[in-house]
Amino acid sequence: MAAYPTVSAPYGIKPVNLIGGQVFAGSTRNMPIAYNYGTAIYYGDPVQLSGGYAILAPGGASLTGATYVKGTVGIFLGCYYTNPTTKQRQFAQYYPGSVLAGDITAIVADDPDQVFRVAVTAAAGSTTIASLPQSMVGLNVAGNTLTGSASTGNSAAAVVALATTTALASGGVWRVLNLVPDTQISTSCVYVSGATTTSFVVSGLPVGLVIPIGTDIFQSVNGQLQSIVSATTAATTVTTTGSTTLTVVASGVTPSASATIALVQSPEVLVKFNMTVHAYYAA
């Protein structure tokens, strides 16, 4: 089953609602950007305060998220300022950097209980779309701050697939709340052989299919999906017609002989800032 719409690249951090099912009504806070601040900030980038002014939050790919702690105030959703050439008020999707204006104002989604939708990438610095497994829900993931697009004004911020909980235990930037079912991709195949503790062989996959890191693996039992392992630990591309070897995390349930296997990719997740990361909740 193909997802719609397809998540082909990271797109920034998008507010969707608040924890507890509260509705996001579009409420934001205006924050100043300093005259001639030299770094571009794109729609969907995290921002923090420095000297009372909004700046791009650095270190998004850090596993500990230390540069976010006690500083991050929310997500940038555009800005406005007096254009230094036309002398007219200008509203912009992104801040291009080095604007010679004294009234630059960032529009920031700053609610510390905000829930965000974000894409999953394979590694820090990578734009390759990957997956997060169900086992990561409730745990921490690292951010992946990439340079946005001047053409669209949109961010390329994302989270990183399968970051270890040990590395993130003391300061992970993002807490995973849910996988996003709307854009999940499910592919069927058949179990052939092998132990779930290391790897196993399946058949029936088309050549060229990419199975990203973090793909959940289930078997069908009486029409229901049963998780058999944690997730794939490395990306796999099917190069032989009808079969591939999958590398998995740990033993869960050994697949039945010739069992139908479902490979479920989750390229998007819902996250929120961890308590000590957001400036309003850090002592």
C-alpha positions as CSV (number, residue, x, y, z in Angstrom):
1,M,0.0,0.0,0.0
2,A,1.5,3.4,-1.0
3,A,1.2,6.4,1.2
4,Y,-0.6,9.5,0.2
5,P,0.9,12.0,0.0
6,T,4.4,10.6,-0.4
7,V,7.0,12.0,1.9
8,S,10.0,12.6,-0.4
9,A,12.1,15.0,1.6
10,P,12.2,16.7,5.0
11,Y,10.0,19.8,5.1
12,G,10.5,21.4,8.5
13,I,8.6,21.1,11.8
14,K,4.9,21.8,11.4
15,P,2.5,22.5,14.4
16,V,-0.6,20.4,14.3
17,N,-2.2,20.5,17.7
18,L,-1.5,20.5,21.5
19,I,-1.0,17.6,23.9
20,G,-4.2,16.2,25.4
21,G,-6.0,16.6,22.0
22,Q,-6.3,20.4,22.4
23,V,-6.7,22.2,19.1
24,F,-3.9,24.4,17.7
25,A,-5.8,27.6,16.9
26,G,-2.8,29.2,15.1
27,S,-1.8,31.3,18.2
28,T,1.8,32.6,17.9
29,R,4.1,35.1,19.6
30,N,6.0,37.9,17.9
31,M,9.7,38.1,18.7
32,P,12.3,40.6,17.4
33,I,15.2,39.6,15.1
34,A,18.2,41.8,15.5
35,Y,19.2,44.4,12.9
36,N,21.4,42.7,10.2
37,Y,21.2,39.3,11.9
38,G,23.2,37.2,9.4
39,T,21.7,33.7,9.5
40,A,18.7,32.6,7.4
41,I,15.7,31.2,9.3
42,Y,13.2,29.1,7.3
43,Y,9.5,28.4,7.9
44,G,9.5,25.4,10.2
45,D,13.0,25.9,11.8
46,P,13.4,25.8,15.6
47,V,14.4,29.2,17.1
48,Q,15.9,30.3,20.5
49,L,16.6,33.6,22.2
50,S,19.9,35.3,22.4
51,G,20.1,38.6,24.2
52,G,16.3,38.8,23.8
53,Y,16.4,38.3,20.0
54,A,15.2,35.3,18.0
55,I,18.0,33.3,16.3
56,L,18.2,30.0,14.5
57,A,18.5,27.2,17.2
58,P,21.9,25.5,16.4
59,G,22.9,21.9,16.9
60,G,19.7,20.2,15.8
61,A,21.7,17.0,14.9
62,S,23.2,16.8,18.3
63,L,22.2,13.6,20.1
64,T,22.1,15.2,23.5
65,G,20.5,18.4,22.2
66,A,22.6,20.4,24.6
67,T,22.5,23.6,22.5
68,Y,18.8,23.5,22.7
69,V,18.6,23.3,26.5
70,K,17.3,26.4,28.2
71,G,17.0,28.3,25.0
72,T,14.6,27.0,22.4
73,V,11.3,28.9,22.4
74,G,9.5,27.4,19.4
75,I,9.2,27.1,15.7
76,F,9.6,29.9,13.2
77,L,6.5,30.5,11.1
78,G,7.5,33.5,8.9
79,C,8.4,37.1,9.6
80,Y,7.8,40.7,8.6
81,Y,9.9,43.9,8.4
82,T,10.3,47.2,6.6
83,N,12.0,46.5,3.3
84,P,15.2,48.7,3.4
85,T,14.9,49.3,-0.4
86,T,11.2,49.9,-0.9
87,K,10.5,51.2,2.7
88,Q,7.3,49.1,2.6
89,R,6.1,46.6,5.1
90,Q,7.1,43.1,3.8
91,F,5.8,39.7,5.0
92,A,8.0,36.8,4.2
93,Q,7.9,33.0,4.4
94,Y,11.5,33.0,5.7
95,Y,14.1,35.4,7.0
96,P,16.9,35.5,4.4
97,G,19.6,36.9,6.7
98,S,21.5,40.2,6.8
99,V,18.4,42.4,6.5
100,L,19.1,46.1,7.3
101,A,15.9,46.8,9.2
102,G,15.3,47.6,12.8
103,D,11.8,46.2,13.0
104,I,12.3,42.6,11.9
105,T,9.7,40.5,13.7
106,A,9.6,36.7,13.8
107,I,6.3,34.8,14.1
108,V,6.9,31.9,16.5
109,A,4.7,29.0,17.6
110,D,6.0,29.1,21.2
111,D,3.5,27.0,23.2
112,P,5.6,24.5,25.1
113,D,2.7,21.9,24.8
114,Q,2.7,22.2,21.0
115,V,2.6,19.0,19.0
116,F,4.5,19.0,15.7
117,R,4.6,16.8,12.6
118,V,8.0,16.1,11.2
119,A,9.7,13.8,8.7
120,V,12.3,11.1,9.6
121,T,15.7,11.1,8.0
122,A,18.3,8.4,7.9
123,A,21.1,10.1,9.7
124,A,22.4,13.5,10.9
125,G,23.0,15.7,7.9
126,S,21.1,13.4,5.6
127,T,18.0,14.3,3.6
128,T,17.2,10.6,2.9
129,I,13.8,9.7,4.2
130,A,13.8,6.8,6.6
131,S,11.3,5.4,9.2
132,L,10.7,5.3,13.0
133,P,9.4,2.1,14.5
134,Q,6.6,1.7,17.0
135,S,9.2,0.9,19.6
136,M,10.4,4.5,19.6
137,V,7.0,6.0,20.6
138,G,7.5,7.5,24.0
139,L,11.3,7.8,23.6
140,N,13.6,10.6,22.5
141,V,15.0,11.3,19.1
142,A,17.6,13.8,17.8
143,G,16.8,16.7,15.6
144,N,18.4,17.1,12.1
145,T,18.7,20.8,11.3
146,L,19.4,21.2,7.5
147,T,19.5,24.3,5.4
148,G,16.0,25.2,4.0
149,S,15.0,26.3,0.5
150,A,15.3,29.9,-0.6
151,S,12.9,29.0,-3.4
152,T,10.0,28.0,-1.2
153,G,11.1,29.6,2.1
154,N,10.5,26.3,3.9
155,S,12.7,24.5,6.4
156,A,14.4,21.1,5.9
157,A,14.5,20.3,9.6
158,A,13.7,16.7,10.5
159,V,14.4,14.0,13.2
160,V,16.9,11.2,12.9
161,A,15.9,7.6,12.7
162,L,16.6,5.1,15.4
163,A,18.8,7.3,17.6
164,T,19.8,5.2,20.7
165,T,17.9,5.9,23.9
166,T,21.2,5.7,25.8
167,A,22.6,8.7,23.9
168,L,19.4,10.6,24.4
169,A,18.6,9.7,27.9
170,S,19.8,13.0,29.5
171,G,18.7,15.6,26.9
172,G,17.0,14.4,23.7
173,V,15.4,17.3,21.9
174,W,12.2,15.6,20.8
175,R,9.8,13.2,22.5
176,V,8.0,10.9,20.0
177,L,4.3,10.9,20.7
178,N,2.9,8.9,17.7
179,L,3.6,7.6,14.3
180,V,1.6,9.2,11.5
181,P,-0.6,6.5,9.9
182,D,-1.6,8.7,6.9
183,T,1.7,8.4,5.2
184,Q,2.8,4.9,6.3
185,I,3.8,2.5,3.5
186,S,3.1,-1.2,3.9
187,T,4.7,-3.9,1.7
188,S,3.9,-7.6,1.8
189,C,6.3,-10.5,1.4
190,V,6.7,-14.1,2.6
191,Y,9.1,-15.4,5.3
192,V,11.5,-18.0,4.0
193,S,14.1,-18.7,6.7
194,G,16.5,-17.3,9.3
195,A,16.6,-16.2,12.9
196,T,15.0,-13.0,14.0
197,T,17.9,-12.3,16.4
198,T,20.2,-11.4,13.5
199,S,18.6,-11.5,10.0
200,F,16.1,-13.5,8.0
201,V,15.2,-14.0,4.4
202,V,11.9,-13.1,2.8
203,S,10.6,-13.5,-0.8
204,G,8.2,-11.7,-3.0
205,L,9.6,-8.2,-3.0
206,P,10.1,-6.2,-6.2
207,V,13.6,-5.3,-7.4
208,G,14.5,-1.8,-6.5
209,L,12.3,-1.5,-3.4
210,V,14.1,0.5,-0.7
211,I,13.4,-0.7,2.8
212,P,14.7,2.1,5.1
213,I,16.2,1.9,8.5
214,G,13.5,1.9,11.2
215,T,10.9,-0.2,9.2
216,D,8.6,-2.2,11.4
217,I,8.2,-5.9,10.6
218,F,5.0,-7.8,11.3
219,Q,3.5,-11.2,10.4
220,S,-0.1,-11.8,9.6
221,V,-1.9,-14.0,12.1
222,N,-5.6,-14.7,11.4
223,G,-5.8,-11.4,9.5
224,Q,-4.2,-9.4,12.3
225,L,-0.7,-7.9,12.4
226,Q,1.7,-9.3,15.1
227,S,5.1,-7.6,15.7
228,I,7.9,-10.1,15.3
229,V,11.0,-7.9,15.7
230,S,11.8,-4.3,16.8
231,A,12.8,-2.8,13.4
232,T,15.3,-2.9,10.6
233,T,18.6,-1.5,11.6
234,A,20.0,-0.7,8.2
235,A,18.5,0.4,4.9
236,T,18.1,-2.4,2.3
237,T,17.6,-2.2,-1.4
238,V,16.1,-5.3,-3.1
239,T,18.5,-6.3,-5.9
240,T,17.4,-9.9,-6.6
241,T,14.0,-10.7,-7.9
242,G,11.8,-12.1,-5.3
243,S,14.0,-12.1,-2.2
244,T,16.1,-10.1,0.2
245,T,17.8,-10.4,3.6
246,L,16.6,-8.1,6.3
247,T,18.8,-7.0,9.2
248,V,16.7,-6.7,12.4
249,V,17.1,-5.4,15.9
250,A,16.1,-8.2,18.3
251,S,14.1,-11.3,18.7
252,G,10.4,-10.9,19.3
253,V,8.3,-13.7,17.8
254,T,9.8,-16.2,15.4
255,P,7.9,-16.0,12.1
256,S,5.8,-19.1,11.1
257,A,6.9,-21.0,8.1
258,S,5.8,-19.2,4.9
259,A,4.1,-16.5,7.0
260,T,2.9,-13.4,5.3
261,I,5.2,-10.6,6.4
262,A,4.2,-6.9,6.4
263,L,7.0,-4.3,6.2
264,V,5.6,-1.0,7.5
265,Q,7.5,2.3,7.0
266,S,6.6,5.4,9.0
267,P,8.3,8.4,7.4
268,E,6.5,10.9,9.6
269,V,6.0,11.2,13.4
270,L,4.4,13.5,15.9
271,V,6.8,15.0,18.5
272,K,7.0,17.7,21.1
273,F,9.9,19.5,22.8
274,N,11.2,17.7,25.9
275,M,10.5,19.5,29.2
276,T,14.0,20.7,29.8
277,V,14.6,21.8,26.2
278,H,11.9,24.5,25.9
279,A,12.9,27.7,27.4
280,Y,9.6,28.2,29.2
281,Y,10.0,24.9,31.1
282,A,13.7,25.1,31.9
283,A,14.6,26.5,35.3
